[in-house]
Amino acid sequence: MESRGVEFEMVNIDLVPEAADTLREQGFRQLPVVIAGDTSWSGFRPDMINRLLPASRVASA
Protein backbone atom coordinates (compact mmCIF):
# COMPACT_ATOMS: atom_id res chain seq x y z
CA MET A 1 0.00 0.00 0.00
CA GLU A 2 2.87 2.29 0.79
CA SER A 3 4.46 1.79 -2.63
CA ARG A 4 1.13 2.62 -4.29
CA GLY A 5 0.66 5.80 -2.27
CA VAL A 6 -2.35 4.55 -0.29
CA GLU A 7 -2.54 6.23 3.10
CA PHE A 8 -3.06 3.85 6.00
CA GLU A 9 -2.81 3.52 9.73
CA MET A 10 -0.92 0.49 11.00
CA VAL A 11 -1.95 -1.08 14.29
CA ASN A 12 0.59 -3.45 15.79
CA ILE A 13 -1.34 -6.17 17.63
CA ASP A 14 1.71 -6.89 19.78
CA LEU A 15 1.40 -3.36 21.16
CA VAL A 16 -2.42 -3.21 21.10
CA PRO A 17 -3.60 -6.70 22.10
CA GLU A 18 -7.26 -5.64 22.28
CA ALA A 19 -7.08 -4.99 18.52
CA ALA A 20 -6.28 -8.69 18.00
CA ASP A 21 -9.31 -9.62 20.10
CA THR A 22 -11.52 -7.33 18.01
CA LEU A 23 -10.24 -8.84 14.77
CA ARG A 24 -10.84 -12.39 16.04
CA GLU A 25 -14.39 -11.41 17.03
CA GLN A 26 -14.91 -10.18 13.46
CA GLY A 27 -13.81 -13.58 12.13
CA PHE A 28 -10.30 -12.76 10.95
CA ARG A 29 -7.73 -15.53 11.44
CA GLN A 30 -4.66 -14.24 9.59
CA LEU A 31 -2.69 -11.03 9.22
CA PRO A 32 -2.46 -8.50 7.79
CA VAL A 33 -6.04 -7.30 8.04
CA VAL A 34 -7.07 -4.33 5.92
CA ILE A 35 -10.21 -2.38 6.75
CA ALA A 36 -11.08 0.31 4.22
CA GLY A 37 -14.54 1.72 4.72
CA ASP A 38 -17.07 -1.05 4.06
CA THR A 39 -14.40 -3.32 2.54
CA SER A 40 -12.15 -5.59 4.58
CA TRP A 41 -9.92 -8.57 3.98
CA SER A 42 -7.01 -10.48 5.45
CA GLY A 43 -3.78 -11.67 3.91
CA PHE A 44 -1.65 -10.10 1.20
CA ARG A 45 -4.12 -9.15 -1.57
CA PRO A 46 -2.60 -6.90 -4.26
CA ASP A 47 -5.86 -7.22 -6.22
CA MET A 48 -7.81 -5.71 -3.34
CA ILE A 49 -5.22 -3.00 -2.77
CA ASN A 50 -5.59 -2.01 -6.43
CA ARG A 51 -9.33 -1.62 -5.90
CA LEU A 52 -8.58 1.14 -3.40
CA LEU A 53 -6.80 3.19 -6.06
CA PRO A 54 -8.50 5.57 -8.49
CA ALA A 55 -8.89 3.93 -11.93
CA SER A 56 -6.28 6.23 -13.50
CA ARG A 57 -3.62 5.08 -11.02
CA VAL A 58 -4.39 1.36 -11.40
CA ALA A 59 -3.54 1.53 -15.11
CA SER A 60 -0.08 2.86 -14.33
CA ALA A 61 0.59 0.75 -11.21
C-alpha positions as CSV (number, residue, x, y, z in Angstrom):
1,M,0.0,0.0,0.0
2,E,2.9,2.3,0.8
3,S,4.5,1.8,-2.6
4,R,1.1,2.6,-4.3
5,G,0.7,5.8,-2.3
6,V,-2.3,4.5,-0.3
7,E,-2.5,6.2,3.1
8,F,-3.1,3.9,6.0
9,E,-2.8,3.5,9.7
10,M,-0.9,0.5,11.0
11,V,-2.0,-1.1,14.3
12,N,0.6,-3.5,15.8
13,I,-1.3,-6.2,17.6
14,D,1.7,-6.9,19.8
15,L,1.4,-3.4,21.2
16,V,-2.4,-3.2,21.1
17,P,-3.6,-6.7,22.1
18,E,-7.3,-5.6,22.3
19,A,-7.1,-5.0,18.5
20,A,-6.3,-8.7,18.0
21,D,-9.3,-9.6,20.1
22,T,-11.5,-7.3,18.0
23,L,-10.2,-8.8,14.8
24,R,-10.8,-12.4,16.0
25,E,-14.4,-11.4,17.0
26,Q,-14.9,-10.2,13.5
27,G,-13.8,-13.6,12.1
28,F,-10.3,-12.8,10.9
29,R,-7.7,-15.5,11.4
30,Q,-4.7,-14.2,9.6
31,L,-2.7,-11.0,9.2
32,P,-2.5,-8.5,7.8
33,V,-6.0,-7.3,8.0
34,V,-7.1,-4.3,5.9
35,I,-10.2,-2.4,6.8
36,A,-11.1,0.3,4.2
37,G,-14.5,1.7,4.7
38,D,-17.1,-1.1,4.1
39,T,-14.4,-3.3,2.5
40,S,-12.1,-5.6,4.6
41,W,-9.9,-8.6,4.0
42,S,-7.0,-10.5,5.5
43,G,-3.8,-11.7,3.9
44,F,-1.7,-10.1,1.2
45,R,-4.1,-9.2,-1.6
46,P,-2.6,-6.9,-4.3
47,D,-5.9,-7.2,-6.2
48,M,-7.8,-5.7,-3.3
49,I,-5.2,-3.0,-2.8
50,N,-5.6,-2.0,-6.4
51,R,-9.3,-1.6,-5.9
52,L,-8.6,1.1,-3.4
53,L,-6.8,3.2,-6.1
54,P,-8.5,5.6,-8.5
55,A,-8.9,3.9,-11.9
56,S,-6.3,6.2,-13.5
57,R,-3.6,5.1,-11.0
58,V,-4.4,1.4,-11.4
59,A,-3.5,1.5,-15.1
60,S,-0.1,2.9,-14.3
61,A,0.6,0.8,-11.2
